[in-house]
């Protein structure tokens, strides 16, 4: 077996399958396109999911890929194991070959065995390989067919083992494509044994015998069986008309095999990153061997997490507190924490981005362009985490002084990134018992919530009513009408029907049409079907969608009976289409202007284009300033006024579009080998786009930005209108301006906006002055009764207890009153209550420092708050609570001395 680098193995695999007639397909994004069931791309087949389901067609039936994958969230989560095992990773590459109804088991087995064992290719010794097959279960017979093919290529029978559903049967979801699978295992040798020196046979030592390739034979469609009430009572398997192949080989694992390493982290896919991590941590000395570094969990974690973070951010994920961004944040913070364990307190992880780029840019050249942007994102996160960590340490100190439960510890762990062992040590130093069981319970609940959020719904194969239809020829780019369109299918409630009556709502599929279907963020057309002579209306069309790629389904309300085979004339609502294409063309200009003003890091992150407006989401780290928005708007409208030609290039090879025309791809879209390129204003904007556009930029009329907001961390949104929508807005604004000029006429020489701003500023200052005077009067009134309140103080078990009511004071003023009363009391307890606006209640309790060992303000205020329908807590010396029953304020204050007595014991 010849030593090969990770990069050589990747290329070897892809080239092998190219020689077998497979199309080399570039890795898809780590953010799955149009698949809400997945948190991240986690297998090579993800980008072909719709092909396997029958909802998409491609011009090739064989493919091979090296797919970027992440397993760090939802139900596929390896995060906690990374660094402490030989083979767990958050980011990894999955090598795969796929057949879409082309070859099946025999060729899949033959290809796999040739690639793995042939000296011309990988040359892995046959005597160190084992294979597995499905033993049969749940009505599916033993996979004797696969066993026969393994024997045919020369695998000894005693090296073929059969296992059950858990190990050797694969399914996409509760329903949909599924089938048995075969796996190839490699014997790493006795030195890799789970228990050193103990020689166990295959199947009994997962550390020694490593799965390197899984071949999935998709031959069934799993469908639910329901009772009369619609409840699922079981499932049935129906043979697929075109069985398919989906395989996956982990690059990191096979690299360990071919490089003679026990751990993936010892391969050349990781060692340069681990060495760089050691340099950045300031711990890499001449005495540090590579074996020591690759065996250190912290270095492993930093190397692995740097790969994951670099590729996730490259693919548009940004740190946040929800969804994908939350998982990315956890990955980054885990890497940062292990840097701190190595003694590095300053930002360092962002430097790892360049090491990842240098190692992997050959296979992923996009890293050359994105490395600087990615590094900035990570550096900003490192600095933010440093601030959060300091807050977390303060919170930990506070929690240790009260009831420090496992749930609270987990909150600090999740929110502030405080390490578990760190919190356990701090609790021990503070002589506080650490609730590890409660912590683990809270963690399990959080993991269950994450799995539920991304559990992946049941994926059904596309309805046969649509799946087997030919692609609809779209003529809508050149014409709003299509003549003599034949009705190929009528579909109602997902089922094909031969005919439909007037008044019914059905989906109609034609052989050709002028209707654009929902895609690329643009809404579908509306309009009509008429008779071929145009004299009668056959149906009103309320929308057009693509249930299967290339097949357009018209949402029709029938005015007359319609039968499969009938001919109709399609008529698109031209006014609505014109408004939509103005807005769509505007998004292209807007995208280019955003990149020009804000920077080339701006990438589309979503869009909506309809006749009334356009919405454009994009990656950016900060709010867009008003001055920047004005500049963006001006740039767009200069291009509009130039009335430049909008050029459309059809059927351009995707490599030419991206590399020669430098066309930008749009978020969430999947592209074939041939694409449509839209160029505006002689290269001002060039994008891959299948939408409808104006013939020239001047047709947009005017583009007016109407809003800018945040969508999530690192993603901003702008909204705009064009054409007649801009005119309507201008008219409304003009009317408002006329009214404002009457209410607040501007000074001589000043603009209307300046005059209005001056008037409003003056009124605001006057309101602030009046509020201050009112607050001062309330405070004086409350302070005037302090001596009387002190005189009313009672004594409970040798402790002075002072209760007082002071309505309509802000919480800051209430805290000041509590401090004043504590000083006047000298040594004692103060409980203050206040009726607040909107029927709310504020309660503050204070305990002088000498009494906090006997009674804590947090427990006291919580007990009092219950009497007014609220809750609260805080520090031993001062604590706050809220309530919602103002009628019980006096009763709660009267009960306070008794509560103090109970707490004193």
Order of alpha helices (4+ residues) and beta strands (2+ residues): alpha-beta-alpha-beta-beta-beta-beta-alpha-beta-alpha-beta-alpha-beta-beta-beta-beta-alpha-alpha-alpha-alpha-alpha-alpha-alpha-alpha-alpha-alpha-alpha-beta-beta-beta-beta-beta-beta-beta-beta-beta-beta-beta-alpha-beta-beta-alpha-beta-alpha-beta-beta-beta-beta-alpha-alpha-alpha-beta-beta-alpha-beta-beta-alpha-beta-beta-alpha
